[in-house]
Amino acid sequence: MLLLQGMFVPAIKGQGTEEQQKKWLPMAYKFQIIGCYAQTELGHGSNVQGLETTATFDPSTDEFVMHSPTLTSSKWWPGGLGKASTHAVVYARLITEGKDYGIHGFIVQLRSLDDHSPLPGITLGDIGGKFGSGAYNSMDNGVLRFDHVRIPRDQMLMRLSQVTREGKYVHSDVPKQLLYGTMVYVRQTIVADASKALSRAVCIAVRYSAIRKQFGSQAGGPETQVLNYKTQQSRLFPLLASAYAYRFVGQWLKWLYTDVTQKLEAKDYSTLPEAHACTAGLKSVTTSATALC
């Protein structure tokens, strides 16, 4: 449910037309469908422009043909994909009239709504146990491959651009950076989560160091609190300061995302590049530091 509300729905709201939102969002809100966000592949993740999955338009049937042409084009790691999801926003290379127009989003049904079995041409699986904490293993991260799966043309998210019935590619005046709007939301959430995780760890360490005593004075006095040793302070205090800094920057990113969203509704895209750059960089900084604490 986290990925449905956190990525699938925002992707449709940010990149879908009003008609597409009216069709898909009510079903998602009522949990009639369970959606995930299928971007990352075995060969490429953050490098969105390197994705290999293709969506080739067939004008004779008014359909896109979704295909995984290589092993590394397999969608790998999307949360909720392994067991739960019935649908996905899939990012693939749009090809029409023999030309590659780059990465676009498509709404694709993956499993039957009757018995939850994979639809023809679709290979699905859970990637299994992950290294690390139980939090990772509570998520059904999955793998997905397409074998010439056909979807209707109107399941391409068409707020940014569209393909006509004749196969002509038409680009709107909306910046392509809007494609990253969903990731901006997710990244600012990850920064906030990293600050919480670091805060909990530092809180435990500082409290323990305050009550733990070790070694007394040569005069036979009481033992010294571990927290009073400079070596302990040199390890804990920078992390304590970082916890506060990450907390504040997480709140700022939340404000920035809200501001960007409001401006996007008014067709003002001026702050989107800043939000994309800040959330991408701070996600890397905060999660790396938290993992190493």
C-alpha positions in Angstrom: 0.0 0.0 0.0 2.9 2.3 0.6 4.1 2.2 -3.0 0.5 2.5 -4.3 -0.1 5.8 -2.5 3.5 6.9 -2.5 4.5 6.3 -6.2 1.8 4.8 -8.4 -0.8 7.4 -7.6 1.6 10.4 -7.7 2.9 9.2 -11.1 -0.6 9.3 -12.6 -1.5 12.6 -11.0 1.7 14.2 -12.2 2.0 12.7 -15.7 -1.5 11.6 -16.6 -4.2 13.7 -18.4 -7.4 14.7 -16.6 -9.2 11.9 -18.4 -6.6 9.3 -17.3 -6.7 10.5 -13.7 -10.5 10.2 -13.7 -10.3 6.7 -15.0 -7.4 5.3 -12.8 -7.3 7.2 -9.6 -10.8 6.2 -8.2 -9.9 2.5 -8.7 -6.6 3.0 -6.9 -8.1 5.0 -4.0 -10.7 2.2 -3.6 -8.0 -0.5 -3.8 -9.8 -2.1 -6.7 -6.3 -2.2 -8.3 -2.9 -2.3 -6.5 -0.2 -0.4 -8.4 3.6 -0.1 -8.2 6.3 2.0 -9.8 8.4 0.0 -12.3 11.3 2.1 -13.3 14.5 0.4 -12.1 16.0 -2.3 -14.3 18.7 -4.9 -13.8 21.0 -2.8 -15.9 20.0 0.8 -14.9 18.4 2.5 -12.0 19.0 6.2 -11.3 20.2 6.6 -14.9 16.7 6.8 -16.3 17.8 7.6 -19.8 19.6 4.3 -19.9 16.5 2.1 -19.4 16.1 -0.6 -22.1 12.4 -1.7 -21.9 10.7 -0.7 -25.1 7.1 0.5 -25.9 6.7 0.3 -29.7 3.6 1.8 -31.2 1.7 -0.3 -33.7 -0.7 1.9 -35.7 -2.5 -1.0 -37.3 -4.0 -1.9 -33.9 -3.7 1.4 -32.0 -1.6 -0.3 -29.4 1.8 -0.2 -27.8 3.9 -3.3 -27.7 5.8 -3.6 -24.4 9.0 -5.7 -24.6 12.1 -6.6 -22.6 14.7 -7.0 -25.3 17.6 -8.0 -23.1 18.3 -9.6 -19.7 19.4 -6.3 -18.3 16.1 -4.7 -19.4 14.3 -6.8 -16.7 12.5 -4.5 -14.2 14.3 -5.3 -11.0 13.6 -4.3 -7.4 10.2 -2.3 -7.7 8.5 -2.6 -4.3 5.1 -4.3 -4.4 5.8 -6.0 -7.7 6.8 -9.4 -6.4 3.4 -10.5 -5.0 0.8 -7.7 -4.5 0.5 -5.4 -7.5 -2.1 -5.9 -10.3 -0.9 -2.8 -12.2 2.3 -0.8 -12.7 3.4 2.5 -14.1 6.1 1.2 -16.4 8.9 3.4 -17.7 10.0 2.4 -21.2 11.6 3.8 -24.4 8.8 5.0 -26.7 9.3 4.0 -30.3 7.1 5.2 -33.1 7.7 5.5 -36.8 11.0 3.9 -36.3 12.3 6.6 -33.9 13.2 6.4 -30.3 11.6 9.3 -28.3 13.1 8.4 -25.0 11.6 7.4 -21.7 7.8 7.7 -21.1 5.4 6.2 -18.5 2.7 3.6 -19.3 0.0 2.1 -17.2 0.2 -1.7 -17.6 -2.0 -4.4 -16.1 0.2 -7.2 -14.8 -2.1 -9.7 -13.1 -5.6 -10.9 -13.5 -8.2 -9.2 -11.3 -10.0 -12.6 -11.0 -7.3 -14.9 -9.8 -4.2 -12.7 -9.6 -2.3 -14.8 -12.1 0.2 -13.0 -14.4 -1.3 -12.0 -17.7 0.0 -13.6 -21.0 3.4 -12.4 -22.0 4.3 -11.2 -18.5 6.9 -12.9 -16.3 6.7 -11.9 -12.7 8.6 -13.0 -9.5 9.8 -12.0 -6.1 13.6 -11.4 -6.0 13.8 -13.1 -2.6 15.6 -12.2 0.6 17.6 -9.0 0.7 20.8 -8.3 2.7 20.2 -6.0 5.7 17.4 -5.4 8.2 14.0 -7.0 8.3 12.5 -3.7 7.0 13.9 -4.6 3.5 12.6 -8.1 3.7 9.0 -7.0 4.6 8.7 -5.6 1.0 7.9 -7.9 -1.9 10.5 -6.4 -4.3 10.0 -8.1 -7.7 11.3 -8.8 -11.2 9.2 -8.2 -14.3 9.7 -9.0 -18.0 7.6 -8.4 -21.1 7.3 -10.6 -24.1 5.6 -8.4 -26.7 2.7 -7.4 -24.4 0.1 -5.2 -26.1 -1.6 -2.3 -24.3 -4.1 0.3 -25.6 -2.5 3.6 -26.8 -4.4 5.6 -24.2 -2.5 3.8 -21.4 0.5 5.9 -22.2 0.6 8.8 -19.6 -0.1 11.7 -21.9 0.3 14.9 -19.9 3.8 15.5 -21.2 3.4 14.1 -24.7 1.3 11.8 -26.7 1.2 9.6 -29.8 -1.7 10.2 -32.2 -3.8 7.5 -33.8 -1.6 7.8 -36.9 1.6 7.3 -34.8 2.7 10.9 -34.8 4.6 11.9 -31.7 3.4 15.2 -30.2 5.3 16.9 -27.4 3.5 19.4 -25.1 5.1 22.6 -23.8 5.4 20.9 -20.3 9.1 20.4 -19.4 10.4 16.8 -19.6 11.7 17.2 -16.0 8.1 16.7 -14.8 8.8 13.0 -15.5 10.9 13.1 -12.3 8.1 14.5 -10.2 7.2 11.2 -8.6 10.9 10.6 -7.7 11.1 14.1 -6.1 8.3 13.1 -3.7 9.8 9.8 -2.9 13.3 11.2 -2.4 12.2 13.9 0.0 10.3 11.2 2.0 13.5 9.1 2.1 15.5 12.0 3.5 12.9 12.4 6.3 13.0 8.7 7.0 16.8 8.7 7.1 16.7 11.5 9.7 14.3 9.5 11.9 16.5 6.3 11.6 19.7 8.2 12.5 17.9 10.0 15.4 16.7 6.8 16.9 20.2 5.2 16.7 22.0 8.3 18.2 19.4 8.6 20.9 20.0 5.0 22.0 23.8 5.5 21.9 23.9 8.8 23.8 21.5 7.5 26.5 23.6 4.4 27.0 26.8 6.4 27.1 25.3 8.6 29.8 24.4 5.8 32.1 27.3 3.4 31.4 30.3 4.0 33.6 33.8 2.6 33.1 37.1 3.1 34.9 37.5 5.3 38.0 40.0 7.9 39.0 43.3 6.9 40.6 42.1 8.4 43.8 39.4 5.8 44.1 36.5 8.0 43.1 33.4 6.9 41.2 33.7 5.5 37.7 33.5 7.9 34.8 30.5 8.1 32.5 31.5 6.8 29.1 29.9 9.9 27.5 32.6 12.1 29.2 35.4 10.5 27.3 36.6 12.6 24.4 36.9 9.5 22.1 33.2 8.7 22.7 32.2 12.3 22.1 34.1 12.4 18.9 32.1 9.5 17.5 28.6 10.5 18.9 28.4 14.3 18.7 28.9 14.6 14.9 26.2 12.0 14.4 24.0 13.9 16.9 24.5 17.1 14.9 23.8 15.3 11.7 20.5 14.0 13.0 19.4 17.5 13.7 20.6 18.8 10.3 18.9 15.9 8.4 15.7 16.6 10.3 15.7 20.3 9.4 16.7 19.7 5.8 14.0 17.0 5.5 11.4 19.6 6.7 12.8 22.0 4.1 12.5 19.5 1.3 8.9 18.8 2.3 8.2 22.5 2.0 10.1 22.7 -1.3 8.0 19.8 -2.7 4.8 21.4 -1.6 5.8 24.7 -3.2 6.8 22.9 -6.4 3.5 21.1 -6.5 1.5 24.3 -6.1 3.5 26.0 -8.8 3.1 23.0 -11.2 -0.7 23.3 -10.8 -0.3 26.9 -12.0 2.0 25.7 -14.9 5.0 27.3 -13.3 7.9 24.9 -13.7 10.8 27.2 -12.6 11.6 25.4 -9.3 11.4 21.8 -10.6 15.1 21.5 -11.5 16.1 22.8 -8.1 13.8 20.3 -6.4 15.1 17.4 -8.6 18.8 18.2 -7.9 18.3 18.8 -4.1 16.3 15.7 -3.4 18.6 13.5 -5.5 21.8 14.8 -3.8 20.4 14.9 -0.3 18.9 11.4 -0.6 22.4 10.1 -1.3 24.1 12.1 1.4 21.6 11.3 4.2 21.1 7.6 3.5 24.9 6.9 3.1 25.7 8.7 6.4 22.8 6.9 8.2 23.9 3.5 6.9 27.5 4.0 8.1 26.6 5.3 11.6 
